[in-house]
Structures are given as C-alpha cells and as structure tokens.
Amino acid sequence: MTDNILEVKNLKLYYDTRKGIVKAVDNVSFTLKRGETLAIVGESGCGKSSMAKAIIRLLPRNVHTYSGEVFFDGKDIMKYDDNRFRREVRWRKISMVFQGAQNSLNPVLKVGFQIAEPLMIHEGLKKEEAIKRAREALKLVGIHEAFIDRYPFELSGGMKQRVVIAMALVTRPEILILDEPTSALDVITQANIMNLLKRLRKEFNFTYIFITHDIALSSELADKVAVMYAGEIVELASAEVFYGEPNHPYSRKLMASVPTLRTDKKLEFIPGAPPSLINPPPGCRFAPRCPFAMDKCKEEPPVYDLGEGHFVKCWLFEEKR
C-alpha cells in the first residue's frame, strides 16, 4: 500500500463540439495522500468538474480525447475496461457528490431507495439489506432514519445535500469527490455541511477532492490546493503556503479578490474573461490577463518545482528552478 492513494499523470479530456474541440482538461497531474483533502479552485468553466468526471470515468458521448494515467493504490485504473472499472472502482473505491442535490435525486423515487441503489448495483445486495444499510447511512449524515420513506420534494435543501452525501458514502469508498457541495445552500446550511464533512473525514479517514470556486470555503477543508485555469493546473501547493502567499499571478489575483475579517485590504479583480477552451491563447493561457506578462509568455511555460510539494506553471519562476 503506497502513501499516495491517487496519482494523476498527464490527464486529458477533450470534447468534440460543432464549434471545435474543447480542451477541458489538458495535461493535468497531481498526487493525493491517504486522508488528505485536495481543494481544486478556479473560475467557472476552467475544467474542475470535467477533471473529476475524467477521474471517475463518467464521460459524455462527445469525448474526443481521453488519455493519461490515473493510479489508485499503485494500480493504473485507466487500463481497466469499462466493466472492470464500474465493478471495482466507481462508487466502490471512488464516489462523487454532484453539483446541485436537486438535480442528483430522482423526484419520483423515495430517498431510501436512491441511497440503497448503489449497494444493489455494485455490491449485489438484496433490497431489504440495502435499505438497512441506507438507514445507517442516513443516520451517519445526521438525518433520522424515518426520512427513508420521504420523497426529495419533502426535504429541505440542506437535507437533500445530506442525502446525496449519504448516497456517495453508502459503499464506504476511499476517495470522495465533492463537486461544489454547498453552492446552492445558505450560509448556515453551508457551515453545517462543512462540519459534517470534517466529522466524517475524522471518523473514517476519507480522502476528499473538494471542487469549488469559493476560496474562503475551501480553506475549511483543504490540506493542499490546486488552482485551475483554462483546463490546466497552474499552481499546486500545501494549504499553508497557498493561503499565506500564493505564487502564480492568477492565484494572487484570486486571493486578492477575497475579503478578510481581520484586515482592511483593497479588493482586486481580474480584468478580462477566461479564454475559450476551443482556441486557447498560445503559450501561457493567463498571459492576456496577467499584469506581469512578457514576450516569453508566448511560449508555454514549464512546471517549476519550488520545493516541498509546491509547483507553479509560470515563467516568472525560471530562475528559481
């Protein structure tokens, strides 16, 4: 058993559309240790959710390119055929909480059956035994087992989110991917869900991939932070380093846009808009919006290792290599 539960190397996911090929995930690499939480932050449309779907192999029909290496416990699961991946990995080892609980639940099925369904499909349990496990999963996320016979429309937004988390946890996976799990909730409910996730990680040593555009919220869970921009990871660092002093110009701008309670600072914004993933700019994709852009940025920068697990994709760090 290796220290790294997950290793992603040169992962690509391109979509074929009428307008051209969308490079949603372009040569993404990172590692994740057992029990860690990796927060993936960035603007909407930067490829965060596509990267998660590439890892768990939930792909749409219009895939143009899907390649790279994904090692789970030292095994390259990209080499598994679809049947083996579905049987051994998806939902058994790696599960996912999708963005928007309302859209993740079938409105005409009771929540108990929806929680139990992964057990019947992936573990072959009979309905009665699966429902029993579903009751335990509901209690685990703080919902009384009596709600097992309710329909989604009978639950509040926070309870629906807890049900979706229960669906992802019922098979006791080792990695849980959380795609914007609190984006549609009020602040109090957000706090309750975050406290729930912290408790579950402490009790069961779950490994999280936490996808969000809310940098302040990501600091609640993150051990490491990956910053995505236009389909690429432009900075990867420990939470302590990233929240203290981010290095990539895009990361700095993101942090400068977040208000703080204890300091009075002038908030900044990022001029312009993210580039098209069909025709991204040559070289550094952030260069058209970067205050430090130079002629060399017309060439694609390499990833520089700044030490202690800190990586930055920017020409500004050429001399520090």
C-alpha positions as CSV (number, residue, x, y, z in Angstrom):
1,M,0.0,0.0,0.0
2,T,1.5,3.3,-1.1
3,D,1.4,6.7,0.7
4,N,-0.2,8.2,-2.4
5,I,-3.8,6.8,-2.7
6,L,-4.2,8.7,-6.0
7,E,-1.7,9.8,-8.7
8,V,-2.9,11.6,-11.8
9,K,-0.4,12.0,-14.6
10,N,-0.9,14.0,-17.9
11,L,-4.7,13.5,-17.8
12,K,-6.5,14.8,-20.8
13,L,-10.2,15.1,-21.6
14,Y,-11.3,16.9,-24.8
15,Y,-14.8,17.2,-26.1
16,D,-15.9,17.2,-29.7
17,T,-18.4,20.0,-30.4
18,R,-19.8,21.8,-33.5
19,K,-17.6,24.8,-32.9
20,G,-14.4,22.7,-32.4
21,I,-12.5,20.6,-29.9
22,V,-12.9,21.8,-26.3
23,K,-9.7,21.2,-24.3
24,A,-11.5,20.9,-20.9
25,V,-8.7,19.1,-19.1
26,D,-5.2,19.5,-20.6
27,N,-2.2,17.5,-19.2
28,V,-3.3,17.7,-15.5
29,S,-1.0,16.0,-12.9
30,F,-1.2,15.8,-9.1
31,T,-0.9,13.3,-6.2
32,L,-3.0,12.8,-3.2
33,K,-2.1,11.0,0.0
34,R,-4.5,8.9,2.0
35,G,-6.6,11.0,4.3
36,E,-5.8,14.3,2.6
37,T,-8.1,16.9,1.1
38,L,-7.2,18.5,-2.2
39,A,-9.2,21.7,-2.9
40,I,-9.5,22.5,-6.6
41,V,-10.3,26.2,-7.2
42,G,-10.7,28.4,-10.2
43,E,-13.3,30.3,-12.2
44,S,-16.4,28.7,-13.7
45,G,-15.6,26.8,-16.9
46,C,-11.9,26.1,-16.1
47,G,-12.3,22.4,-16.2
48,K,-12.7,21.5,-12.5
49,S,-15.8,19.3,-12.9
50,S,-14.5,17.8,-16.1
51,M,-11.4,16.7,-14.3
52,A,-13.5,15.0,-11.6
53,K,-15.6,13.2,-14.3
54,A,-12.4,12.1,-16.0
55,I,-11.1,10.5,-12.8
56,I,-14.3,8.7,-12.1
57,R,-14.9,8.0,-15.8
58,L,-18.3,9.5,-16.1
59,L,-17.9,10.7,-19.7
60,P,-20.4,12.2,-22.2
61,R,-20.8,10.8,-25.7
62,N,-18.9,13.6,-27.4
63,V,-15.5,12.7,-26.0
64,H,-12.7,13.4,-28.5
65,T,-9.6,12.6,-26.4
66,Y,-9.4,10.8,-23.1
67,S,-5.9,9.8,-22.1
68,G,-3.3,9.8,-19.3
69,E,-2.6,7.8,-16.2
70,V,-4.6,7.5,-13.0
71,F,-3.1,5.3,-10.3
72,F,-5.3,4.2,-7.4
73,D,-3.2,2.4,-4.7
74,G,-0.5,2.0,-7.3
75,K,-2.7,0.4,-10.0
76,D,-3.3,2.3,-13.3
77,I,-7.1,2.2,-13.4
78,M,-7.1,3.9,-16.8
79,K,-6.1,0.5,-18.2
80,Y,-9.3,-1.1,-16.8
81,D,-12.1,-1.8,-19.3
82,D,-15.4,-0.1,-18.6
83,N,-16.9,-3.2,-17.0
84,R,-14.0,-3.7,-14.6
85,F,-13.8,0.0,-13.8
86,R,-17.6,0.0,-12.9
87,R,-17.3,-3.2,-10.9
88,E,-14.1,-2.4,-9.0
89,V,-13.6,1.4,-8.8
90,R,-16.6,3.6,-9.5
91,W,-18.6,4.1,-6.3
92,R,-16.8,1.2,-4.5
93,K,-13.4,3.0,-4.3
94,I,-14.1,6.4,-5.7
95,S,-17.5,8.1,-5.4
96,M,-18.8,11.6,-6.2
97,V,-21.2,14.1,-4.8
98,F,-22.5,16.0,-7.8
99,Q,-23.2,19.7,-8.0
100,G,-26.8,20.5,-7.2
101,A,-28.5,18.0,-5.0
102,Q,-31.9,18.7,-6.5
103,N,-30.7,17.5,-9.9
104,S,-29.0,14.5,-8.5
105,L,-32.1,13.0,-7.0
106,N,-35.0,11.3,-8.8
107,P,-38.2,13.2,-7.8
108,V,-40.4,10.1,-8.1
109,L,-38.3,7.7,-6.0
110,K,-38.1,7.6,-2.2
111,V,-34.7,8.8,-0.9
112,G,-34.1,5.5,0.9
113,F,-34.2,3.5,-2.4
114,Q,-31.9,6.0,-4.0
115,I,-29.4,5.6,-1.3
116,A,-29.7,1.8,-1.4
117,E,-29.5,1.5,-5.1
118,P,-25.6,1.7,-5.3
119,L,-25.5,-1.2,-2.9
120,M,-27.8,-3.3,-5.0
121,I,-25.9,-2.5,-8.2
122,H,-22.3,-2.5,-7.1
123,E,-22.4,-5.0,-4.2
124,G,-25.3,-7.2,-5.3
125,L,-27.2,-6.8,-2.0
126,K,-30.9,-7.7,-1.8
127,K,-33.2,-4.7,-1.4
128,E,-34.0,-5.4,2.3
129,E,-30.3,-5.5,3.3
130,A,-29.5,-2.5,1.1
131,I,-32.4,-0.5,2.7
132,K,-31.0,-1.4,6.1
133,R,-27.6,0.0,5.1
134,A,-29.3,3.1,3.7
135,R,-30.8,3.7,7.2
136,E,-27.3,3.6,8.7
137,A,-26.0,6.0,6.0
138,L,-28.8,8.5,6.8
139,K,-28.0,8.4,10.5
140,L,-24.3,8.9,9.6
141,V,-25.1,12.2,7.9
142,G,-27.4,13.4,10.6
143,I,-30.9,12.6,9.2
144,H,-33.4,10.5,11.2
145,E,-34.0,7.1,9.6
146,A,-37.7,7.9,9.4
147,F,-36.9,10.1,6.4
148,I,-36.0,7.0,4.4
149,D,-39.6,6.9,3.1
150,R,-39.7,10.5,2.1
151,Y,-39.5,11.9,-1.5
152,P,-36.9,14.5,-2.4
153,F,-39.5,17.3,-2.6
154,E,-40.4,16.7,1.1
155,L,-36.8,17.6,2.2
156,S,-35.1,21.0,2.6
157,G,-32.1,21.9,0.6
158,G,-29.7,21.0,3.3
159,M,-31.3,17.6,3.9
160,K,-31.2,16.9,0.1
161,Q,-27.5,17.6,0.2
162,R,-27.0,15.3,3.1
163,V,-28.9,12.6,1.3
164,V,-26.6,13.0,-1.8
165,I,-23.6,12.7,0.5
166,A,-25.2,9.5,2.1
167,M,-25.6,8.1,-1.5
168,A,-21.9,8.6,-2.1
169,L,-20.8,7.2,1.2
170,V,-23.1,4.2,1.5
171,T,-20.5,1.9,-0.2
172,R,-17.7,3.2,2.1
173,P,-15.4,4.5,-0.7
174,E,-11.8,5.5,0.0
175,I,-12.0,8.7,-2.1
176,L,-14.9,11.1,-2.2
177,I,-15.1,13.8,-4.9
178,L,-17.2,16.8,-3.8
179,D,-18.3,19.0,-6.7
180,E,-19.5,22.3,-5.3
181,P,-21.4,20.5,-2.5
182,T,-22.6,23.7,-0.9
183,S,-23.1,26.1,-3.8
184,A,-26.9,26.3,-3.7
185,L,-27.2,26.5,0.1
186,D,-27.5,29.4,2.5
187,V,-24.5,30.3,4.7
188,I,-25.8,28.5,7.9
189,T,-26.5,25.3,5.9
190,Q,-23.1,25.5,4.2
191,A,-21.5,25.6,7.7
192,N,-23.5,22.6,8.8
193,I,-22.5,20.6,5.7
194,M,-18.8,21.6,6.1
195,N,-18.9,20.5,9.7
196,L,-20.4,17.2,8.6
197,L,-17.6,16.6,6.1
198,K,-15.0,17.4,8.7
199,R,-16.6,14.9,11.1
200,L,-16.8,12.2,8.5
201,R,-13.2,12.7,7.5
202,K,-12.0,12.4,11.1
203,E,-14.1,9.3,11.9
204,F,-13.4,7.4,8.7
205,N,-10.2,8.9,7.3
206,F,-11.8,9.7,4.0
207,T,-9.7,11.3,1.2
208,Y,-11.5,14.2,-0.4
209,I,-11.2,16.1,-3.7
210,F,-13.1,19.3,-3.0
211,I,-14.1,21.3,-6.0
212,T,-15.2,24.9,-5.5
213,H,-14.9,28.4,-6.8
214,D,-15.2,29.7,-3.2
215,I,-11.6,30.1,-2.0
216,A,-12.7,31.1,1.6
217,L,-14.8,27.9,1.8
218,S,-12.0,25.7,0.5
219,S,-9.8,26.8,3.4
220,E,-12.1,24.9,5.8
221,L,-11.1,21.5,4.5
222,A,-8.0,21.8,2.3
223,D,-4.6,20.2,3.0
224,K,-3.5,21.0,-0.5
225,V,-4.8,23.5,-3.1
226,A,-4.7,23.1,-6.9
227,V,-5.5,26.2,-8.9
228,M,-7.0,25.5,-12.4
229,Y,-7.1,27.9,-15.2
230,A,-8.3,27.2,-18.8
231,G,-8.0,23.4,-18.4
232,E,-4.6,23.4,-16.7
233,I,-3.3,23.3,-13.1
234,V,-1.2,26.5,-12.8
235,E,-0.3,26.1,-9.1
236,L,-0.2,23.3,-6.6
237,A,0.8,23.9,-3.0
238,S,0.1,23.0,0.6
239,A,-2.8,24.9,2.1
240,E,-0.5,26.7,4.5
241,V,1.7,28.0,1.7
242,F,-1.1,28.8,-0.7
243,Y,-3.3,30.8,1.7
244,G,-0.3,32.5,3.1
245,E,1.5,33.5,-0.1
246,P,0.3,32.2,-3.5
247,N,2.9,32.5,-6.2
248,H,1.2,32.3,-9.6
249,P,-0.2,35.7,-10.8
250,Y,-3.6,34.1,-11.3
251,S,-3.5,32.7,-7.7
252,R,-2.5,36.1,-6.3
253,K,-5.4,37.8,-8.1
254,L,-7.8,35.2,-6.8
255,M,-6.7,35.6,-3.2
256,A,-6.7,39.4,-3.6
257,S,-10.4,39.2,-4.5
258,V,-11.4,37.6,-1.3
259,P,-12.4,39.9,1.6
260,T,-11.0,39.2,5.1
261,L,-12.4,39.8,8.5
262,R,-9.2,40.8,10.4
263,T,-7.5,43.0,7.9
264,D,-8.7,46.0,5.9
265,K,-7.5,45.5,2.3
266,K,-8.4,46.8,-1.1
267,L,-10.1,44.1,-3.1
268,E,-8.8,43.5,-6.6
269,F,-10.4,41.9,-9.7
270,I,-9.1,40.1,-12.7
271,P,-9.6,42.1,-15.9
272,G,-11.0,40.4,-19.0
273,A,-12.5,36.9,-19.2
274,P,-11.2,33.4,-19.3
275,P,-10.2,32.2,-22.7
276,S,-12.1,29.9,-25.0
277,L,-11.1,26.3,-24.4
278,I,-11.6,25.7,-28.1
279,N,-8.9,28.1,-29.1
280,P,-6.8,28.9,-26.0
281,P,-4.1,31.5,-26.5
282,P,-0.6,30.2,-27.4
283,G,1.9,29.9,-24.6
284,C,0.7,30.9,-21.1
285,R,-3.1,30.9,-21.2
286,F,-3.3,33.5,-18.5
287,A,-0.9,35.9,-20.3
288,P,-3.7,38.1,-21.9
289,R,-5.0,39.0,-18.3
290,C,-1.7,38.9,-16.5
291,P,-0.1,42.1,-15.1
292,F,3.4,40.5,-15.4
293,A,3.1,39.3,-19.0
294,M,6.2,39.4,-21.1
295,D,7.3,38.3,-24.6
296,K,8.4,34.9,-23.3
297,C,4.9,34.2,-22.2
298,K,4.1,33.5,-25.8
299,E,5.8,30.2,-25.2
300,E,4.2,27.6,-23.0
301,P,5.8,27.7,-19.5
302,P,7.1,24.5,-17.9
303,V,6.0,23.5,-14.4
304,Y,8.6,24.7,-11.8
305,D,9.2,22.8,-8.6
306,L,9.6,25.3,-5.8
307,G,10.2,22.6,-3.2
308,E,8.1,20.9,-0.5
309,G,5.3,19.9,-3.0
310,H,4.9,23.4,-4.4
311,F,4.6,23.6,-8.2
312,V,4.0,26.7,-10.4
313,K,3.5,26.9,-14.1
314,C,4.8,30.4,-14.8
315,W,7.9,31.9,-16.5
316,L,8.4,34.2,-13.5
317,F,10.0,31.3,-11.6
318,E,12.5,30.3,-14.3
319,E,15.5,31.5,-12.2
320,K,14.3,29.5,-9.2
321,R,14.3,26.2,-10.9
